[in-house]
């Protein structure tokens, strides 16, 4: 039996799609939200709790893992799945975004990006070929091409130059990617907020040919309205029979609006980062648990949620934990938020199936 990498659309409601993505380590129901496991861990959570929330795929980070513990260590330990004891699919980003955002000293050339490690200052040259090699050693089910993520705002001229470089890097990524049964390579559409550049980028990437198409370079400060406008001019140029992934997004309303526009996959640090900072997403809106009105509140965080946090603890107790900087506070709040996001995705999938989205 072959574990071929494949995607199929099962139902549509407007432009929203209900699909299924098959990979080496399992099948993913879409639209899906991928919890971010930056350094081979979803922060403040046990992976069995991540799985119980309904998450079928998580995201790992090429940049952080290549610096520590190093891709060779992870390969020696049997790959990322075995290393972190996660049996489901893993998507890894290519490292491009982190190089741009975390490294103060970097030099971009045709070859790749030279930067200094934020850990020990060591000089590293990350190229499309090296990024593919790292992701192969990690054992990612879904590998992302290496691209340049340009800052916002920027001139059309600069954005076009960057987009053309990313296209050349996309071709090199494809050439360096070793095809294996059940493993896929996703392209990343760039072009800033410029409709003509997004169309150009998408068309060129489709000519090269990939297993999925991500929309990159958004959620970098452009605001929701511009992001949605950019999606509206980008998504129609992407193949109907391939998954579409909006990188680094977002808040619940961002996700709902993007699904309406035909996006299938999402990832974001917001649920866990917010959880660690005392912020919870609930069916009644966002709650800042540090607020003094919760000091003697006996209610659960969200009465419509069945997660361990909501079934067992009061807002009063969570207020105490978070204010006291107790680790359990970060764990319970993160667990609730991840459950909230996965419940949202289940509801979205159900509504698309019924034609009600």
C-alpha positions as CSV (number, residue, x, y, z in Angstrom):
1,X,0.0,0.0,0.0
2,X,1.4,3.4,-0.9
3,X,1.1,6.4,1.4
4,X,0.8,8.9,-1.4
5,X,0.5,12.6,-0.6
6,X,-2.9,13.7,-1.8
7,X,-5.6,16.3,-1.3
8,X,-9.3,16.1,-2.1
9,X,-12.2,18.6,-1.6
10,X,-15.2,16.8,-0.1
11,X,-17.7,19.7,0.2
12,X,-18.0,23.4,-0.6
13,X,-20.1,26.2,0.9
14,X,-19.7,29.5,-1.1
15,X,-15.9,29.6,-1.6
16,X,-15.2,27.7,1.7
17,X,-13.9,24.2,1.2
18,X,-14.1,21.0,3.3
19,X,-11.2,18.8,2.4
20,X,-8.9,15.9,3.3
21,X,-5.1,16.0,3.1
22,X,-3.3,12.6,3.2
23,X,0.3,12.4,4.3
24,X,2.9,9.8,5.4
25,X,1.9,10.2,9.1
26,X,-1.8,10.5,8.7
27,X,-4.8,12.3,7.2
28,X,-5.7,15.9,8.1
29,X,-9.3,17.2,7.9
30,X,-9.4,20.7,6.5
31,X,-9.9,23.6,7.2
32,X,-7.4,22.9,9.9
33,X,-5.5,24.9,12.5
34,X,-1.9,23.8,13.2
35,X,-0.6,24.5,16.8
36,X,2.9,25.9,16.6
37,X,5.6,23.6,18.0
38,X,8.6,26.0,17.5
39,X,11.3,24.1,19.3
40,X,9.9,20.6,19.0
41,X,7.3,21.4,21.7
42,X,3.9,23.2,21.8
43,X,4.8,25.6,24.6
44,X,3.4,24.7,28.0
45,X,1.5,21.7,26.7
46,X,1.8,17.9,26.7
47,X,1.5,16.6,23.1
48,X,-1.1,14.1,24.2
49,X,-3.3,17.1,25.3
50,X,-2.6,18.7,21.9
51,X,-3.9,15.5,20.2
52,X,-6.9,15.3,22.6
53,X,-7.9,18.8,21.5
54,X,-8.5,17.5,18.0
55,X,-5.3,18.8,16.4
56,X,-4.1,16.4,13.7
57,X,-1.0,18.3,12.5
58,X,1.5,20.6,14.2
59,X,4.1,23.0,12.9
60,X,7.9,22.8,13.6
61,X,10.5,25.5,13.1
62,X,13.5,24.9,10.8
63,X,15.4,28.0,12.0
64,X,15.1,27.2,15.7
65,X,15.7,23.5,15.4
66,X,18.8,23.9,13.1
67,X,20.4,26.1,15.8
68,X,19.4,23.9,18.7
69,X,19.7,21.0,19.0
70,X,20.7,20.8,15.3
71,X,19.2,18.8,12.5
72,X,21.8,16.1,12.7
73,X,21.0,15.4,16.4
74,X,17.3,15.1,15.5
75,X,18.0,12.9,12.5
76,X,20.2,10.7,14.8
77,X,17.3,10.4,17.2
78,X,15.0,9.1,14.5
79,X,13.6,12.4,13.1
80,X,11.3,15.0,14.6
81,X,8.2,12.7,15.1
82,X,10.2,10.2,17.2
83,X,12.3,13.0,18.9
84,X,9.2,14.8,20.3
85,X,6.9,11.7,20.4
86,X,4.3,13.0,18.0
87,X,2.8,10.4,15.7
88,X,0.8,12.7,13.4
89,X,1.8,14.8,10.5
90,X,4.3,17.7,10.9
91,X,4.8,20.8,8.7
92,X,8.0,22.7,9.0
93,X,8.5,26.3,7.8
94,X,11.7,26.9,5.8
95,X,13.4,29.3,8.2
96,X,13.1,32.3,5.9
97,X,10.7,34.3,8.1
98,X,12.8,33.9,11.3
99,X,16.0,34.8,9.5
100,X,14.3,38.0,8.5
101,X,12.7,38.8,11.8
102,X,15.2,37.5,14.4
103,X,18.6,38.1,12.9
104,X,19.9,41.7,13.3
105,X,22.9,41.0,11.1
106,X,22.0,39.3,7.8
107,X,23.2,39.5,4.2
108,X,20.8,38.5,1.4
109,X,22.4,37.4,-1.9
110,X,21.3,35.2,-4.8
111,X,22.8,32.3,-3.1
112,X,20.8,32.6,0.2
113,X,20.8,34.4,3.5
114,X,23.9,34.7,5.7
115,X,23.1,35.5,9.3
116,X,24.4,35.2,12.8
117,X,22.8,32.8,15.2
118,X,20.9,34.6,18.0
119,X,22.2,31.9,20.4
120,X,26.0,32.0,19.9
121,X,26.6,34.5,17.1
122,X,27.9,31.7,14.8
123,X,27.7,32.7,11.1
124,X,25.4,30.5,9.0
125,X,24.5,30.5,5.3
126,X,20.9,29.3,4.8
127,X,20.2,28.5,1.1
128,X,17.2,26.8,-0.5
129,X,19.2,23.6,-0.8
130,X,20.3,23.7,2.8
131,X,16.7,24.4,4.0
132,X,15.4,21.4,2.0
133,X,18.2,19.2,3.6
134,X,17.4,20.3,7.1
135,X,13.6,19.7,6.6
136,X,14.4,16.2,5.2
137,X,16.5,15.4,8.2
138,X,13.7,16.5,10.5
139,X,11.4,14.2,8.6
140,X,8.6,16.8,7.9
141,X,5.5,15.5,6.1
142,X,5.1,19.0,4.6
143,X,8.3,20.9,3.6
144,X,8.0,24.6,2.8
145,X,10.2,26.2,0.1
146,X,12.8,28.7,1.2
147,X,11.7,32.3,0.4
148,X,12.3,35.9,1.4
149,X,9.7,37.5,3.6
150,X,9.9,41.2,2.9
151,X,8.9,43.8,5.6
152,X,5.7,45.8,5.4
153,X,5.2,48.5,4.2
154,X,7.4,48.5,1.2
155,X,7.5,49.9,-2.4
156,X,6.1,47.9,-5.3
157,X,9.6,47.9,-6.8
158,X,11.2,46.3,-3.7
159,X,8.4,43.8,-3.3
160,X,8.7,42.7,-7.0
161,X,12.5,42.3,-6.6
162,X,12.0,40.2,-3.5
163,X,9.2,38.2,-5.1
164,X,11.4,37.4,-8.2
165,X,14.2,36.2,-5.9
166,X,11.7,34.0,-4.0
167,X,10.6,32.5,-7.3
168,X,14.2,31.6,-8.2
169,X,14.6,30.1,-4.7
170,X,11.4,28.2,-5.2
171,X,12.7,26.5,-8.3
172,X,16.0,25.6,-6.4
173,X,13.9,24.3,-3.5
174,X,11.9,22.1,-5.8
175,X,15.1,20.8,-7.5
176,X,16.7,20.0,-4.1
177,X,13.6,18.4,-2.6
178,X,13.9,14.6,-2.5
179,X,10.5,13.1,-3.5
180,X,9.3,10.4,-1.1
181,X,6.0,8.7,-0.9
182,X,3.6,10.5,1.5
183,X,5.8,13.7,1.7
184,X,4.9,17.0,0.1
185,X,6.5,20.3,-0.8
186,X,4.5,23.6,-0.6
187,X,5.3,26.8,-2.5
188,X,4.8,30.2,-0.9
189,X,3.1,33.0,-2.9
190,X,4.6,36.4,-2.3
191,X,3.9,39.9,-3.7
192,X,3.0,42.0,-0.7
193,X,-0.4,43.8,-1.1
194,X,0.0,44.2,-4.8
195,X,-2.6,42.2,-6.8
196,X,-0.5,42.0,-10.0
197,X,2.5,40.7,-8.2
198,X,0.4,38.1,-6.3
199,X,-1.0,36.9,-9.6
200,X,2.5,36.8,-11.2
201,X,3.9,34.8,-8.3
202,X,1.1,32.3,-8.2
203,X,1.3,31.6,-12.0
204,X,5.1,31.1,-11.9
205,X,4.9,28.8,-8.9
206,X,2.1,26.7,-10.6
207,X,4.4,26.4,-13.7
208,X,7.1,24.9,-11.4
209,X,4.5,22.6,-9.8
210,X,4.0,22.0,-6.0
211,X,1.9,19.8,-3.7
212,X,0.3,22.8,-2.0
213,X,0.4,26.6,-2.1
214,X,0.8,28.9,0.8
215,X,0.1,32.6,1.0
216,X,3.0,34.2,2.7
217,X,4.1,37.8,3.6
218,X,0.8,38.6,5.4
219,X,0.1,39.1,9.1
220,X,3.2,41.3,9.2
221,X,1.4,44.5,10.2
222,X,-0.9,45.3,7.3
223,X,-4.1,44.9,9.3
224,X,-7.1,42.6,8.7
225,X,-8.7,44.7,5.9
226,X,-5.6,44.7,3.7
227,X,-4.9,41.0,4.5
228,X,-8.4,40.0,3.3
229,X,-8.2,42.2,0.2
230,X,-4.9,40.5,-0.6
231,X,-6.5,37.0,-0.1
232,X,-9.3,38.0,-2.5
233,X,-6.8,38.7,-5.3
234,X,-4.5,35.8,-4.5
235,X,-6.7,32.7,-3.8
236,X,-8.5,32.7,-7.2
237,X,-5.1,32.1,-9.0
238,X,-4.4,29.0,-6.9
239,X,-5.2,25.5,-8.1
240,X,-8.6,24.1,-7.0
241,X,-7.2,20.6,-6.4
242,X,-4.4,21.6,-4.0
243,X,-4.4,22.8,-0.4
244,X,-4.1,26.5,0.4
245,X,-2.3,27.6,3.5
246,X,-2.3,31.1,5.0
247,X,0.9,31.4,7.0
248,X,1.0,32.8,10.5
249,X,-2.8,33.6,10.8
250,X,-4.4,34.3,13.2
251,X,-7.2,35.3,15.5
252,X,-10.5,33.4,15.3
253,X,-12.2,36.1,13.1
254,X,-9.2,36.2,10.7
255,X,-9.5,32.4,10.3
256,X,-13.3,32.6,9.7
257,X,-12.9,35.3,7.1
258,X,-10.0,33.5,5.4
259,X,-12.0,30.2,5.2
260,X,-14.8,32.2,3.5
261,X,-12.3,33.2,0.9
262,X,-11.2,29.6,0.2
263,X,-8.2,28.9,2.6
264,X,-7.7,25.4,4.0
265,X,-4.8,25.6,6.5
266,X,-3.7,27.9,9.3
267,X,-1.0,28.2,12.0
268,X,-0.3,30.8,14.6
269,X,1.4,31.3,18.0
270,X,-1.6,33.4,19.2
271,X,-3.5,30.7,21.2
272,X,-0.5,29.5,23.2
273,X,1.2,32.9,23.5
274,X,-2.0,34.5,24.6
275,X,-2.6,31.7,27.1
276,X,0.8,32.3,28.7
277,X,0.0,36.0,29.0
278,X,-3.4,35.3,30.7
279,X,-5.6,35.9,27.7
280,X,-8.3,33.4,26.8
281,X,-10.5,33.0,23.7
282,X,-14.0,32.1,24.7
283,X,-17.5,31.7,23.1
284,X,-18.3,35.1,24.7
285,X,-15.2,36.9,23.4
286,X,-11.6,37.5,24.7
287,X,-11.0,37.4,28.5
288,X,-8.0,38.8,30.3
289,X,-8.0,36.6,33.4
290,X,-5.7,39.0,35.3
291,X,-8.6,41.5,35.5
292,X,-9.6,42.1,39.1
293,X,-13.3,41.3,38.4
294,X,-12.3,37.6,38.2
295,X,-10.7,37.5,41.7
296,X,-13.8,36.0,43.2
297,X,-15.5,34.7,40.0
298,X,-16.7,31.0,40.5
299,X,-17.5,30.5,36.9
300,X,-15.4,28.4,34.5
301,X,-13.4,30.2,31.8
302,X,-16.0,29.3,29.2
303,X,-19.2,27.5,30.1
304,X,-19.5,26.2,26.6
305,X,-16.1,24.5,26.6
306,X,-15.4,20.9,27.7
307,X,-11.6,21.1,28.1
308,X,-9.9,20.1,31.3
309,X,-9.4,23.7,32.4
310,X,-13.1,24.6,32.0
311,X,-14.4,21.4,33.5
312,X,-12.3,21.6,36.7
313,X,-11.3,25.2,37.6
314,X,-12.8,28.6,38.2
315,X,-11.9,31.9,36.8
316,X,-10.9,32.9,40.4
317,X,-8.3,30.1,40.6
318,X,-6.9,30.9,37.1
319,X,-6.7,34.6,38.1
320,X,-4.6,33.5,41.2
321,X,-2.4,31.2,39.2
322,X,-1.6,33.7,36.4
323,X,-1.0,36.6,38.7
324,X,1.3,34.4,40.8
325,X,3.2,33.4,37.6
326,X,2.5,29.8,38.4
327,X,3.5,27.4,35.5
328,X,0.1,25.6,35.8
329,X,-1.7,28.9,34.9
330,X,0.2,29.1,31.6
331,X,-0.5,25.4,31.0
332,X,-4.3,25.5,31.7
333,X,-4.8,28.7,29.7
334,X,-2.9,27.4,26.7
335,X,-4.7,24.1,26.8
336,X,-8.1,25.9,26.8
337,X,-7.1,28.2,23.9
338,X,-5.9,25.3,21.8
339,X,-9.1,23.5,22.5
340,X,-11.1,26.6,21.6
341,X,-9.3,26.8,18.3
342,X,-9.8,23.2,17.4
343,X,-13.5,23.3,18.4
344,X,-13.9,26.4,16.1
345,X,-12.3,24.4,13.2
346,X,-14.7,21.4,13.9
347,X,-17.7,23.8,13.7
348,X,-16.4,25.4,10.5
349,X,-15.9,21.9,8.9
350,X,-19.4,20.9,10.0
351,X,-21.0,24.1,8.7
352,X,-19.3,23.7,5.3
353,X,-20.5,20.1,5.1
354,X,-24.1,21.2,5.7
355,X,-23.7,24.1,3.2
356,X,-24.3,26.6,6.0
357,X,-21.0,28.3,6.3
